Amino acid sequence: MYYLDYAKKVGERYILNFFADSIDDLVNVPANAPYITRNGFNYGIPLDTSVVTIVENGAQKNYVLQNGAYIAGGDIPSVLGTLEATENKSYKASDEDLEGYSTVIVDVKPNLQTKSIAANGTVKPDDGYEGFSEVSVNVQPKLQAKEATSNQVVKPDSEYDGLSQVTVNVQPKLQEKTATANGAITPDETYYGLSKVTVNVRPKLQEKSVTANGAVKPDASYDGLSQVMVNVPPTTPKLQAKTATANGEVTPDGGYDGLSKVTVNVPPTTPKLQAKTASANGVVKPDESYDGLSQVTVSVPATPTETKTVEPNFANGNQTLTPSAGKVFSSVTLTKPATLLPENIKKGVTICGVEGTYEAAGA
């Protein structure tokens, strides 16, 4: 007699592990035919590496399915799977009938909220959210349009938040001038500034002719050069041929003007790879001295939690509870005040679920 121990789905088929009472039962275990349970579930033809375990005389022996037949010997192969971790918690392979994970994909994203605000103030996410993915701000200030006709500080009236528009119509008294020499141009005493300056400064320039390479400057009595006639006879440059066997800059030796030819013969190199561990969400890159990564081990720690017990205090309005920096609440306990009793509350009034029974004498 044989029976199914567990099944691991791989694609559209299954790796099946059976227990059999004796070696005589091995011929009845499906190898090239579908395995169908008593309640009619069809696991299909078992995949290679399916196992039949037989215990005889206190010894366990495994028969592994290979090429359509169960072959004696070997341990039961490890059943590994792929884990996609989308939240901070402990994951156990045994909960999924696995012995471990061959691949772990970490993609933990916070629970974020979208909000719209229409007034100034502090905005916090609702309970159950860690923060905001988007905050739409639509605060409309009360603005005033004003006109300024003189130099002054323009401010909105007291009932306005600011200025939507300021029309400036200040007309200064400006002067037009012509500059015929280098120097500072300033308005006459009765003017605020200059409306226009016409510059008509003529430098004293010299024409020159050069017949050799070098710097050409005007004579001492001139401001600059109006024209330079260059008549330097051409020369043949002295060029060098070189071979490059390593990466870098290739330059001619001393005594040469340049390079006529460069032969590149740089041998290929093996990249220098680094193994790294990622302890937080983000992009993992190799250090500066490495060409790339040989492997990345992902180990994102869970967010620390804490508990809190408080007695309600609404003396200043709503009471806000926040966890310590870097932690989240696992539980919050509100303790009932000793004085919150029905006999201390007016009849007909309910506070925090306690209905009052107190009636004043003569009422």
Backbone hydrogen bonds, N-H to C=O, Kabsch-Sander energy under -0.5 kcal/mol:
donor,donor_aa,acceptor,acceptor_aa,energy
3,Y,19,F,-2.5
5,D,17,N,-3.4
6,Y,17,N,-1.2
8,K,15,I,-2.5
10,V,13,R,-3.0
13,R,10,V,-1.8
15,I,8,K,-3.0
16,L,14,Y,-0.6
17,N,6,Y,-2.4
18,F,51,V,-3.2
19,F,3,Y,-2.6
20,A,53,T,-2.3
21,D,1,M,-2.7
25,D,22,S,-1.4
26,L,23,I,-1.1
27,V,24,D,-0.6
28,N,25,D,-1.4
29,V,25,D,-0.6
29,V,26,L,-1.0
35,Y,44,G,-2.0
36,I,34,P,-0.6
37,T,41,F,-2.6
40,G,37,T,-1.7
43,Y,35,Y,-2.9
43,Y,41,F,-0.7
47,L,14,Y,-2.4
49,T,65,L,-2.6
50,S,47,L,-1.5
51,V,16,L,-1.6
52,V,63,Y,-2.3
53,T,18,F,-2.6
54,I,61,K,-2.7
55,V,20,A,-0.7
56,E,54,I,-0.6
56,E,59,A,-2.2
59,A,56,E,-1.9
61,K,54,I,-2.4
63,Y,52,V,-2.4
64,V,71,I,-2.7
65,L,50,S,-3.1
66,Q,69,A,-3.2
69,A,66,Q,-1.1
71,I,64,V,-3.2
71,I,69,A,-0.6
73,G,62,N,-2.0
80,L,78,S,-0.8
81,G,100,G,-1.5
83,L,103,T,-2.9
85,A,83,L,-0.7
85,A,105,I,-2.6
86,T,84,E,-0.7
89,K,87,E,-0.8
95,D,92,K,-0.9
96,E,93,A,-1.5
97,D,94,S,-1.5
98,L,93,A,-2.4
99,E,79,V,-3.0
100,G,79,V,-1.1
102,S,81,G,-2.5
103,T,81,G,-1.2
105,I,83,L,-3.5
106,V,104,V,-0.6
107,D,85,A,-3.2
107,D,105,I,-0.6
109,K,86,T,-0.9
109,K,107,D,-0.6
112,L,110,P,-1.0
113,Q,131,G,-2.1
115,K,134,E,-2.2
117,I,136,S,-2.9
124,K,122,T,-0.5
129,Y,126,D,-1.8
130,E,111,N,-3.0
131,G,111,N,-1.0
133,S,113,Q,-1.7
134,E,113,Q,-1.1
136,S,115,K,-3.1
137,V,135,V,-0.7
138,N,117,I,-2.9
138,N,136,S,-0.6
140,Q,138,N,-0.6
143,L,141,P,-0.8
144,Q,162,G,-1.8
146,K,165,Q,-2.5
148,A,167,T,-3.1
149,T,147,E,-0.5
154,V,152,Q,-0.6
155,K,153,V,-0.6
160,Y,157,D,-2.1
161,D,142,K,-3.1
162,G,142,K,-1.2
164,S,144,Q,-1.7
165,Q,144,Q,-1.1
167,T,146,K,-2.9
168,V,166,V,-0.7
169,N,148,A,-3.6
169,N,167,T,-0.5
171,Q,169,N,-0.6
174,L,172,P,-0.8
175,Q,193,G,-1.9
177,K,196,K,-2.4
179,A,198,T,-3.1
180,T,178,T,-0.5
186,T,184,A,-0.5
191,Y,188,D,-2.0
192,Y,173,K,-2.7
193,G,173,K,-1.1
195,S,175,Q,-1.8
196,K,175,Q,-1.1
198,T,177,K,-2.9
199,V,197,V,-0.7
200,N,179,A,-3.9
200,N,198,T,-0.5
202,R,200,N,-0.5
205,L,203,P,-0.8
206,Q,224,G,-1.7
208,K,227,Q,-2.2
210,V,229,M,-2.9
217,K,215,A,-0.5
222,Y,219,D,-2.0
223,D,204,K,-3.2
224,G,204,K,-1.2
226,S,206,Q,-1.8
227,Q,206,Q,-1.1
229,M,208,K,-3.3
230,V,228,V,-0.7
231,N,210,V,-3.1
231,N,229,M,-0.5
239,L,237,P,-0.7
240,Q,258,G,-1.7
242,K,261,K,-2.5
244,A,263,T,-3.2
245,T,243,T,-0.5
251,T,249,E,-0.5
256,Y,253,D,-1.7
257,D,238,K,-3.2
258,G,238,K,-1.2
260,S,240,Q,-2.0
261,K,240,Q,-1.0
263,T,242,K,-2.8
264,V,262,V,-0.6
265,N,244,A,-3.8
265,N,263,T,-0.5
273,L,271,P,-0.7
274,Q,292,G,-1.7
276,K,295,Q,-2.2
278,A,297,T,-3.2
279,S,277,T,-0.6
285,K,283,V,-0.5
290,Y,287,D,-1.9
291,D,272,K,-3.1
292,G,272,K,-1.1
294,S,274,Q,-2.2
295,Q,274,Q,-0.9
297,T,276,K,-2.9
298,V,296,V,-0.6
299,S,278,A,-3.9
299,S,297,T,-0.5
306,E,328,V,-1.6
308,K,331,S,-1.3
310,V,333,T,-2.5
317,G,314,F,-1.4
320,T,318,N,-0.5
327,K,324,S,-2.2
328,V,304,P,-1.7
330,S,306,E,-2.5
331,S,306,E,-0.8
333,T,308,K,-3.1
335,T,310,V,-2.7
335,T,333,T,-0.6
340,L,337,P,-1.5
341,L,339,T,-2.1
344,N,341,L,-1.6
345,I,342,P,-1.4
347,K,358,Y,-2.9
348,G,356,G,-1.0
349,V,346,K,-2.1
351,I,354,V,-2.4
354,V,351,I,-2.1
355,E,353,G,-0.6
356,G,349,V,-3.2
357,T,342,P,-2.8
357,T,345,I,-0.7
358,Y,342,P,-1.0
358,Y,345,I,-2.5
363,A,360,A,-1.9
